[in-house]
Structure formats: structure tokens, C-alpha cells
Amino acid sequence: MDTYLEESFADGNVQLFVGSGLSRGLYPDSKELREKLLDDPIVVDANETTLKNVLGGAGGVSLEDAAEFYELNQGPEALMRVVKRLYGVTKKPGAIHDKLWKLPHVRWIYTTNFDCLVEDALGRPKQPPEVITRGSSIPDIPRSRRVVFKPHGCARKSSARDEFVITRNDYLNYSHRRTLEMLKTLYDISTKVFLFIGYSLRDLNMRHIITEACRIAKVRSYAILHDTSGPESRYWQKLGVTLVQGNAEDFVTGVLKSFPAHEFEFDVKADERIEEKDQIAIKALQVLKDAMAGATEVNVMIDAGSTTLQFAKVLARAVLEGTASLEKVRIVTNSPLAMDELTPALRRSTIESCPTIIGGPLRFSTRAYTPDALNAQSQLKPFADSNLPTLAFVGASAVDEHGLKTKTEAEVAIKKAFIEAANEVYVLVDHDKTRSLPGGYVFSEWDKERMTILTDRVLKMSHLEHLCKAIK
């Protein structure tokens, strides 16, 4: 891995593309699918035969042409059934698929595969990625969400023939889909480095992606290939693709070794125990709704953390679905991820007070801005001095007989500032946090009058009842 690609991973500027090579041995490759279509029994003029017989042999027939002829003879539904039957069977993902999601900052994976290995590699306690097959779905998805984008169709999810790209005609019309232009609505792809894994020099899918990318932006690309010596190599190099010879799994393993796992601990936490965090977030949303019902305006402070981030997601979703409103809410947070989640919902608000992001050094491992005590108090003074109800939703690494704790000393000041500025404090923690944390940093003792714990398992927290006003 050269320095430029390594820096691109570190900066979150790599867009990953996954090809069929990563499914080899588990699902039919292009040659095997081609043979299946050529040998599959078909009916022509009331006689059963095969496409191979109709064409007078299989020499020179590509996969896209075989699929085209098959569809002409059997119809679009029959072709779609073959694809779904071959690639819709659930199989255990390989180690490489799990490693893809551990690559630094990789949350969107673009794959031209019909199978579901990439999305199935993430399972409980992590949140499964969202799978989309149409570019029109992209603008509504926050950048922080894990997504598998399958513009060529999905054997499990796709139900319409026009979602699949497999025949010669599909590829000829592929440019009209403008999938990368849709991707550009989410972020500027010209800032991205394209990384192709699981493709070959002759892969038509990679050619279409690169052609479209060159049409709308100047994109730097890398392709990890078993063989870089074919005559097509000059074609790709002319298009600006850096060809790297090697094994895909070895390459991915090498990238992971270059980036310590602890630096990406938050990404792991954010995708774990989603059901529990959802329960807590829904309770927090109800708290906010109750507060808004009796006030003209409310200050809401959202701390950085994986559970408070889930609250931001649930709140944003409720606003976009029309079951909640931000018209009476002034939001302040030290979490850039929470602000990103809330932005689509905030656009629908007509409140004059703009949302506030608390500035300071950005702690990468927790994705939190961490100003010192004086700076934090200064930035929150307008909220602390206002006569409005002020609710703080804070997270913690642990809650025990000493109070609220965090693993990160740099976050103590901003957490304290949130609590001091609030009239009511809601501690959002899942049941795993109700334990002693050896070491750790206490950022607040218990205040029975102002603090409420919102959690997912009430009975498991009975030993904390004497510490706080309520456990919900």
C-alpha cells in the first residue's frame, strides 16, 4: 500500500468497490453463470433444447450475451429467477467480508455482486447495513450509516427485473442509471479514492464504473488484482488506475495492520446492541416530547457517545416521518456525528435559533469535540443563562456507586459542562454500563433531584435505585 492510499484511508477518503472475485468458491463466478444459462433447458418452438444448441455452441459467447439470448427466449422473469436461485441462497461469509467492515472509515460498500455476503458479514451485536439497489435512495441516508449499495441488483432484495444489470442491453443502458452521480449527492466523489477489490482486468463492471467516474470527476483509483500483466493493463493505466498485484485478503489484512484497532473503537461500539440503544432512544424521545408539550421552547444538549448518537438518529427519523418536531427545540452537541444525523431533520425546522456545535479538539477515537473546562463553560453559557427548560442527554462508560464515569479524561470537562448547564439530566446507558469501571474518570456524582437513568433493562439496575431520582 503506497503512502497516498494509506493517507486516504486515514482521512476517510476511500470508496470501496467489491467484485465477484470475493465470492469465488461460494457462488458461481461469471464463467459458471454463463455455462448455467447456456446449458439450462429452454423451450423453442415447443421443443426442449438448450441455448448452447440454439447458438451452435458456446464459443465466443460472453455472459452478458448469454443472458441476453436467455431472456429473449425465456422472458425476463425466467432470467431473474435463475439469478435469484443461484445467488439468493444464504451462505456464511468468508473472513475477508468481515475484514472489509473493519477497514478504517469504510461505511459504504459499492458492490456489483448479486449475492449477499457483504451485508451478511455484519450481524448481532452489530447493526446490519442498509441495502439499497436504487440510486434514488441515496440522498435520504446519513453518511454515518453503514450501507451496501448494489446498483446491479440483489438476489435477495430485488423484486423487479429492471433492478438487475446482467444482459448486453442492461450494460448498454447502464449509463442512464448515473449511479455515481447519485453517490455524488451524498458527498463529492472527486475527493474519494476508488479502491477495486475482487475484479479482473477484463471486468465489464469495473470498466463502466471507471468510465462514469471519469465523465463526472477526476478520480484516482486503485485495483487489487491477482494478475496485472494482461494486455488490458495498459487500458486501465491510461484511465489512471493504479494496478496492484496481490491477493485481496492479504491486502486487506495489511491495511488493518497499519491502523490500530483502538483508534476505531467508536465505530465498533456504534454498531453494537442497536436494539437496546433503540429502546433507550425511544424513551429519550418521549421525554423530549413531554418537555415540548409544556413549553414554548426547549434547549436540548446531546452528548457525544454511541447511545446518544442513536437518540439523535431516532429523533431525526421521527421528525422526517412527521411524528416529532424540532420547531420548539434549540440543539447543542459536541458530536459531529449527531449533528450529521440531525441535519436532514433540522432543515425542516423554521426555528430562528440555529443548532450549535461545541468546538474544541476532536478526539478521533470517540468522535467527540473535547474543549477544556473554561472553553466548554463559555460556549454553553447562553444555554445555562437562558430561562428555557434545558435538558441534557448524556452518555457514560459506566454508572456505579461513585456516579457517572468515562474512560476518556479529555471528555470530563464537556460532560460536566452539559450537566451544570441543564435543569434536567438524562443518562442514556445500556444495561452493560451498570457496573464498576476500574480506573475511569468520574465526571459527575449523583444528583437525585435532576438525574434520571434511561436504560433498557430496569430490573437489572435495582442496585442503583438509591442513587438517582428514577430509572426508566
C-alpha positions as CSV (number, residue, x, y, z in Angstrom):
1,M,0.0,0.0,0.0
2,D,1.5,3.3,-1.1
3,T,1.6,6.4,1.1
4,Y,-1.2,8.2,-0.8
5,L,-3.7,5.3,-0.4
6,E,-2.7,4.9,3.3
7,E,-3.4,8.6,3.9
8,S,-6.7,8.3,2.0
9,F,-7.8,5.6,4.4
10,A,-6.7,7.7,7.4
11,D,-8.7,10.7,6.1
12,G,-11.8,8.6,5.3
13,N,-11.5,9.2,1.6
14,V,-11.6,5.7,0.2
15,Q,-14.7,4.4,-1.7
16,L,-14.6,0.6,-1.8
17,F,-15.9,-1.4,-4.7
18,V,-16.3,-5.2,-4.3
19,G,-16.4,-7.6,-7.3
20,S,-17.3,-11.2,-7.8
21,G,-13.8,-12.4,-7.0
22,L,-14.6,-12.2,-3.3
23,S,-17.5,-14.6,-3.8
24,R,-15.4,-17.2,-5.6
25,G,-15.9,-20.7,-4.2
26,L,-19.2,-19.8,-2.5
27,Y,-21.3,-18.7,-5.5
28,P,-20.9,-19.2,-9.3
29,D,-18.4,-16.9,-11.0
30,S,-19.2,-15.3,-14.3
31,K,-18.0,-18.3,-16.3
32,E,-20.1,-20.7,-14.2
33,L,-23.2,-18.5,-14.6
34,R,-22.6,-18.3,-18.3
35,E,-22.4,-22.1,-18.5
36,K,-25.6,-22.4,-16.4
37,L,-27.5,-20.1,-18.8
38,L,-26.2,-21.9,-21.9
39,D,-27.0,-25.4,-20.5
40,D,-30.3,-24.6,-18.8
41,P,-33.2,-26.4,-20.6
42,I,-35.3,-23.9,-22.6
43,V,-38.3,-24.4,-24.9
44,V,-38.0,-23.2,-28.5
45,D,-40.9,-23.9,-31.0
46,A,-42.5,-26.3,-28.4
47,N,-39.2,-28.3,-28.3
48,E,-36.9,-28.6,-25.3
49,T,-33.4,-27.7,-26.0
50,T,-30.5,-25.6,-24.6
51,L,-29.2,-22.2,-25.5
52,K,-25.9,-23.8,-26.4
53,N,-27.7,-25.8,-29.1
54,V,-29.6,-22.8,-30.4
55,L,-26.4,-20.8,-30.8
56,G,-24.5,-23.7,-32.3
57,G,-22.0,-23.9,-29.4
58,A,-20.7,-21.6,-26.7
59,G,-17.6,-20.3,-28.4
60,G,-17.2,-16.5,-28.1
61,V,-20.5,-16.1,-26.2
62,S,-19.9,-13.7,-23.2
63,L,-22.0,-13.8,-20.0
64,E,-23.9,-10.7,-21.0
65,D,-24.7,-12.1,-24.4
66,A,-25.8,-15.5,-22.9
67,A,-28.1,-13.7,-20.5
68,E,-29.4,-11.6,-23.4
69,F,-30.3,-14.6,-25.5
70,Y,-31.7,-16.5,-22.5
71,E,-34.0,-13.6,-21.7
72,L,-35.1,-13.3,-25.4
73,N,-36.1,-17.0,-25.4
74,Q,-37.4,-17.4,-21.8
75,G,-38.5,-14.0,-20.8
76,P,-37.3,-11.5,-18.1
77,E,-38.9,-13.3,-15.2
78,A,-37.2,-16.5,-16.1
79,L,-33.8,-14.9,-16.1
80,M,-34.4,-13.2,-12.8
81,R,-35.5,-16.5,-11.3
82,V,-32.2,-18.1,-12.3
83,V,-30.2,-15.2,-10.7
84,K,-32.2,-15.3,-7.5
85,R,-32.0,-19.1,-7.3
86,L,-28.2,-19.2,-7.7
87,Y,-27.3,-16.2,-5.6
88,G,-30.1,-15.9,-3.2
89,V,-29.1,-18.9,-1.1
90,T,-27.7,-17.8,2.2
91,K,-24.1,-18.9,2.8
92,K,-21.6,-18.0,5.5
93,P,-19.4,-15.0,4.6
94,G,-15.7,-15.5,4.5
95,A,-13.1,-13.8,6.7
96,I,-12.4,-11.3,4.0
97,H,-16.0,-10.0,4.1
98,D,-15.8,-9.4,7.9
99,K,-12.5,-7.6,7.4
100,L,-14.0,-5.2,4.8
101,W,-16.1,-3.6,7.5
102,K,-13.1,-3.2,9.8
103,L,-11.3,-1.1,7.3
104,P,-10.9,2.5,8.6
105,H,-13.8,4.7,7.8
106,V,-15.4,2.2,5.4
107,R,-19.2,2.5,5.9
108,W,-20.4,2.5,2.3
109,I,-19.5,-0.5,0.2
110,Y,-20.4,-0.5,-3.5
111,T,-20.7,-4.0,-4.9
112,T,-21.7,-5.3,-8.3
113,N,-22.4,-8.8,-6.8
114,F,-25.8,-10.3,-6.7
115,D,-25.1,-12.4,-3.6
116,C,-25.4,-11.1,0.0
117,L,-22.0,-12.0,1.5
118,V,-21.0,-8.3,2.1
119,E,-24.1,-7.4,4.1
120,D,-24.3,-10.7,5.9
121,A,-20.8,-10.2,7.3
122,L,-22.3,-7.8,9.8
123,G,-24.5,-9.4,12.4
124,R,-25.6,-9.1,16.0
125,P,-24.5,-7.4,18.2
126,K,-23.6,-5.0,15.3
127,Q,-26.3,-3.3,13.3
128,P,-26.7,-4.8,9.8
129,P,-26.0,-2.4,7.0
130,E,-28.8,-0.9,5.0
131,V,-29.0,-2.5,1.5
132,I,-30.1,-0.3,-1.4
133,T,-30.4,-1.1,-5.1
134,R,-31.6,2.2,-6.5
135,G,-29.6,5.4,-6.6
136,S,-32.6,7.4,-5.8
137,S,-32.5,6.1,-2.2
138,I,-29.0,7.6,-1.6
139,P,-29.9,11.2,-0.7
140,D,-32.0,10.2,2.3
141,I,-29.3,8.2,4.0
142,P,-26.9,9.8,6.6
143,R,-23.3,9.5,5.8
144,S,-22.6,7.8,9.1
145,R,-24.9,4.8,8.3
146,R,-23.4,1.6,7.1
147,V,-24.7,0.9,3.6
148,V,-24.3,-1.8,0.9
149,F,-25.1,-0.2,-2.5
150,K,-25.9,-2.8,-5.1
151,P,-26.8,-1.0,-8.3
152,H,-26.6,-4.2,-10.3
153,G,-29.3,-5.8,-8.2
154,C,-29.6,-8.1,-5.1
155,A,-30.6,-11.7,-5.4
156,R,-32.4,-11.5,-2.0
157,K,-33.9,-8.0,-2.1
158,S,-34.6,-7.1,-5.7
159,S,-38.0,-7.9,-6.9
160,A,-38.1,-6.1,-10.3
161,R,-36.2,-7.1,-13.4
162,D,-35.1,-3.5,-14.0
163,E,-33.0,-3.6,-10.8
164,F,-30.7,-6.2,-12.4
165,V,-27.8,-5.5,-14.7
166,I,-26.7,-8.7,-16.5
167,T,-27.6,-8.7,-20.2
168,R,-25.8,-6.9,-23.0
169,N,-28.8,-4.5,-23.2
170,D,-28.6,-3.8,-19.5
171,Y,-25.0,-2.7,-19.8
172,L,-25.7,-0.6,-22.9
173,N,-28.3,1.3,-20.9
174,Y,-26.3,1.3,-17.7
175,S,-25.0,4.9,-18.1
176,H,-28.6,6.2,-17.8
177,R,-28.7,5.0,-14.2
178,R,-26.0,7.5,-13.3
179,T,-25.2,5.7,-10.1
180,L,-22.1,7.7,-9.3
181,E,-24.0,10.9,-9.8
182,M,-26.4,9.7,-7.2
183,L,-23.5,8.9,-5.0
184,K,-22.2,12.4,-5.6
185,T,-25.3,13.8,-4.0
186,L,-24.1,12.4,-0.7
187,Y,-20.5,13.6,-0.9
188,D,-18.2,14.9,-3.6
189,I,-16.7,11.7,-5.1
190,S,-13.9,13.8,-6.6
191,T,-12.4,13.8,-3.1
192,K,-12.5,10.0,-3.0
193,V,-10.0,7.4,-4.0
194,F,-11.7,4.4,-5.7
195,L,-10.5,1.0,-4.5
196,F,-11.5,-2.1,-6.5
197,I,-11.2,-5.5,-4.9
198,G,-12.4,-8.7,-6.4
199,Y,-12.3,-7.5,-10.0
200,S,-10.2,-8.6,-13.0
201,L,-8.6,-6.7,-15.9
202,R,-11.4,-7.7,-18.2
203,D,-14.3,-7.0,-15.8
204,L,-17.0,-5.1,-17.6
205,N,-18.4,-3.8,-14.3
206,M,-15.2,-2.1,-13.3
207,R,-15.0,-0.6,-16.8
208,H,-18.4,1.0,-16.5
209,I,-17.7,2.4,-13.0
210,I,-14.4,3.9,-14.1
211,T,-15.9,5.3,-17.3
212,E,-18.7,7.0,-15.4
213,A,-16.3,8.3,-12.8
214,C,-14.1,9.9,-15.5
215,R,-17.1,11.5,-17.0
216,I,-18.2,13.4,-13.9
217,A,-15.0,13.7,-11.8
218,K,-11.2,13.3,-11.8
219,V,-10.9,10.2,-9.6
220,R,-7.8,8.4,-8.6
221,S,-8.3,4.7,-8.5
222,Y,-6.5,1.5,-7.3
223,A,-7.3,-2.1,-8.3
224,I,-6.0,-5.1,-6.3
225,L,-5.6,-7.9,-8.9
226,H,-4.2,-11.4,-9.0
227,D,-2.7,-10.7,-12.4
228,T,-1.7,-7.3,-13.8
229,S,0.2,-8.5,-16.8
230,G,-2.6,-8.8,-19.4
231,P,-2.9,-6.6,-22.5
232,E,-5.8,-4.7,-20.8
233,S,-3.4,-3.4,-18.2
234,R,-2.4,-0.5,-20.5
235,Y,-6.0,0.4,-20.9
236,W,-6.6,0.7,-17.1
237,Q,-3.3,2.6,-16.6
238,K,-4.3,5.1,-19.3
239,L,-7.5,5.7,-17.3
240,G,-5.4,6.5,-14.3
241,V,-6.0,3.2,-12.4
242,T,-3.0,2.1,-10.3
243,L,-2.8,-1.7,-10.6
244,V,-1.6,-3.6,-7.5
245,Q,-0.7,-7.2,-7.9
246,G,-1.6,-9.3,-4.9
247,N,-4.2,-11.3,-3.0
248,A,-7.2,-9.4,-1.9
249,E,-7.3,-10.8,1.6
250,D,-3.6,-10.2,2.1
251,F,-4.1,-6.6,1.0
252,V,-7.0,-6.0,3.4
253,T,-5.1,-7.7,6.3
254,G,-2.2,-5.4,5.6
255,V,-4.4,-2.3,5.7
256,L,-5.8,-3.4,9.1
257,K,-2.3,-3.8,10.5
258,S,-1.5,-0.3,9.5
259,F,-4.3,1.1,11.6
260,P,-4.5,0.2,15.4
261,A,-8.0,-1.1,16.3
262,H,-8.3,1.1,19.3
263,E,-8.5,4.2,17.0
264,F,-11.7,2.9,15.6
265,E,-13.3,1.7,18.8
266,F,-16.2,4.1,18.5
267,D,-17.2,2.7,15.1
268,V,-17.4,-0.8,16.7
269,K,-19.4,0.5,19.6
270,A,-21.8,2.5,17.5
271,D,-22.9,-0.7,15.6
272,E,-23.4,-2.9,18.7
273,R,-26.5,-3.5,20.8
274,I,-28.6,-1.4,18.4
275,E,-31.9,-2.9,19.7
276,E,-31.1,-1.9,23.3
277,K,-29.9,1.5,22.2
278,D,-33.1,1.9,20.2
279,Q,-35.2,1.2,23.3
280,I,-33.3,3.8,25.2
281,A,-33.5,6.3,22.4
282,I,-37.3,5.9,22.1
283,K,-37.6,6.6,25.9
284,A,-35.4,9.7,25.4
285,L,-37.6,10.9,22.5
286,Q,-40.7,10.6,24.7
287,V,-39.0,12.6,27.4
288,L,-38.3,15.4,24.8
289,K,-41.9,15.3,23.5
290,D,-43.3,15.6,27.1
291,A,-41.0,18.6,27.7
292,M,-42.0,20.3,24.4
293,A,-45.7,19.8,25.2
294,G,-45.5,22.2,28.2
295,A,-43.0,24.8,26.9
296,T,-42.7,27.4,24.1
297,E,-39.1,26.5,23.5
298,V,-36.6,23.9,24.9
299,N,-32.8,23.7,25.0
300,V,-31.6,20.2,24.2
301,M,-27.9,19.2,24.8
302,I,-26.8,16.0,23.2
303,D,-23.5,14.5,24.5
304,A,-21.2,12.5,22.2
305,G,-21.4,8.7,22.5
306,S,-22.8,5.7,20.8
307,T,-26.2,5.6,22.7
308,T,-26.7,9.4,22.5
309,L,-25.9,9.1,18.7
310,Q,-28.7,6.5,18.5
311,F,-31.0,9.1,20.2
312,A,-30.1,11.6,17.5
313,K,-30.9,9.0,14.8
314,V,-34.3,8.2,16.4
315,L,-35.1,11.9,16.8
316,A,-34.2,12.7,13.2
317,R,-36.2,9.7,11.9
318,A,-39.3,10.8,13.9
319,V,-39.1,14.3,12.5
320,L,-38.7,13.1,8.9
321,E,-41.7,10.7,9.5
322,G,-43.8,13.5,10.9
323,T,-44.2,12.1,14.4
324,A,-42.0,14.7,16.1
325,S,-41.0,18.3,15.5
326,L,-38.0,20.4,16.2
327,E,-39.9,23.7,15.9
328,K,-39.5,24.3,19.7
329,V,-36.0,22.9,20.1
330,R,-32.6,24.5,20.3
331,I,-30.0,21.8,19.9
332,V,-26.4,21.9,21.0
333,T,-24.0,19.0,20.8
334,N,-20.3,18.2,20.8
335,S,-20.9,15.2,18.4
336,P,-20.3,15.9,14.7
337,L,-21.9,12.5,14.0
338,A,-25.1,13.5,15.9
339,M,-25.2,16.8,14.0
340,D,-24.9,14.9,10.7
341,E,-27.8,12.7,11.7
342,L,-29.9,15.6,12.7
343,T,-29.2,17.8,9.7
344,P,-31.9,16.5,7.4
345,A,-34.5,17.0,10.2
346,L,-33.2,20.4,11.1
347,R,-33.7,21.6,7.5
348,R,-37.4,21.1,8.1
349,S,-37.4,23.4,11.1
350,T,-38.3,27.1,10.8
351,I,-36.9,27.9,14.3
352,E,-34.7,31.0,14.2
353,S,-32.0,29.7,16.5
354,C,-29.6,27.6,14.6
355,P,-28.2,24.4,16.0
356,T,-24.9,24.8,17.8
357,I,-21.9,22.5,17.6
358,I,-19.5,22.8,20.5
359,G,-16.0,23.3,19.3
360,G,-12.6,22.2,20.6
361,P,-10.0,19.4,19.9
362,L,-11.6,16.5,18.1
363,R,-10.9,13.2,19.8
364,F,-10.8,10.8,16.9
365,S,-11.3,7.6,19.0
366,T,-14.6,8.9,20.4
367,R,-15.6,11.2,17.6
368,A,-16.2,14.0,20.1
369,Y,-15.1,17.6,20.4
370,T,-13.4,18.0,23.7
371,P,-12.9,21.6,24.8
372,D,-11.3,22.3,28.2
373,A,-13.4,23.3,31.2
374,L,-13.2,27.1,30.6
375,N,-13.9,26.8,26.9
376,A,-16.8,24.4,27.4
377,Q,-18.5,26.6,30.1
378,S,-18.0,29.7,27.9
379,Q,-19.7,28.0,24.9
380,L,-22.6,26.7,27.0
381,K,-23.1,30.0,28.9
382,P,-26.0,31.2,26.7
383,F,-27.9,27.9,27.5
384,A,-27.1,27.9,31.1
385,D,-28.2,31.6,31.5
386,S,-31.4,31.2,29.5
387,N,-34.8,30.9,31.2
388,L,-35.8,28.0,29.0
389,P,-36.1,24.4,30.1
390,T,-32.7,22.8,29.4
391,L,-32.4,19.1,29.0
392,A,-29.1,17.3,28.8
393,F,-28.9,13.8,27.3
394,V,-25.5,12.4,28.3
395,G,-23.7,9.1,27.9
396,A,-21.4,7.3,30.2
397,S,-18.9,4.4,30.1
398,A,-20.2,3.2,33.5
399,V,-22.6,4.1,36.3
400,D,-21.8,2.8,39.8
401,E,-21.8,3.8,43.4
402,H,-19.5,6.7,42.6
403,G,-21.6,8.3,39.9
404,L,-21.1,8.7,36.2
405,K,-17.8,7.6,34.7
406,T,-16.0,7.9,31.4
407,K,-12.9,6.1,30.1
408,T,-11.6,9.3,28.5
409,E,-10.2,12.0,30.7
410,A,-10.4,14.6,27.9
411,E,-14.3,14.3,27.9
412,V,-14.7,15.1,31.6
413,A,-14.9,18.8,31.1
414,I,-17.6,18.9,28.4
415,K,-19.7,16.3,30.1
416,K,-19.5,18.3,33.4
417,A,-20.4,21.5,31.5
418,F,-23.5,19.9,29.9
419,I,-24.7,18.7,33.3
420,E,-24.1,22.0,35.0
421,A,-26.0,23.9,32.3
422,A,-29.1,21.7,32.4
423,N,-32.2,21.7,34.5
424,E,-32.8,18.0,33.9
425,V,-30.2,15.4,33.1
426,Y,-31.0,12.1,31.4
427,V,-28.3,9.5,31.4
428,L,-28.5,7.2,28.4
429,V,-26.8,3.8,29.2
430,D,-27.5,0.2,28.2
431,H,-27.5,-2.5,30.9
432,D,-23.9,-3.3,30.3
433,K,-22.8,0.1,31.6
434,T,-24.3,-0.5,35.1
435,R,-21.1,-1.9,36.6
436,S,-18.0,-0.7,38.2
437,L,-15.3,0.6,36.0
438,P,-11.8,0.2,37.5
439,G,-9.9,3.3,36.8
440,G,-12.2,5.5,34.7
441,Y,-12.9,9.2,35.4
442,V,-15.9,10.4,37.4
443,F,-17.4,13.4,35.6
444,S,-20.4,13.7,37.9
445,E,-21.7,12.5,41.2
446,W,-25.4,11.7,41.5
447,D,-27.9,14.5,41.8
448,K,-31.2,12.9,42.8
449,E,-33.2,15.9,42.0
450,R,-32.1,16.4,38.4
451,M,-30.9,13.0,37.1
452,T,-32.8,10.2,35.5
453,I,-31.3,7.0,34.1
454,L,-32.8,5.8,30.8
455,T,-31.9,2.2,30.1
456,D,-33.1,-1.0,28.5
457,R,-33.3,-3.4,31.5
458,V,-34.9,-1.8,34.5
459,L,-34.8,-4.9,36.8
460,K,-31.0,-5.3,36.3
461,M,-30.5,-1.8,37.8
462,S,-32.3,-2.2,41.1
463,H,-29.0,-1.8,42.9
464,L,-28.7,1.8,41.7
465,E,-32.2,2.9,42.8
466,H,-30.8,4.7,45.8
467,L,-28.5,6.8,43.6
468,C,-31.0,8.6,41.4
469,K,-34.4,10.0,41.1
470,A,-35.7,7.4,38.7
471,I,-34.7,4.5,36.5
472,K,-36.8,4.1,33.4
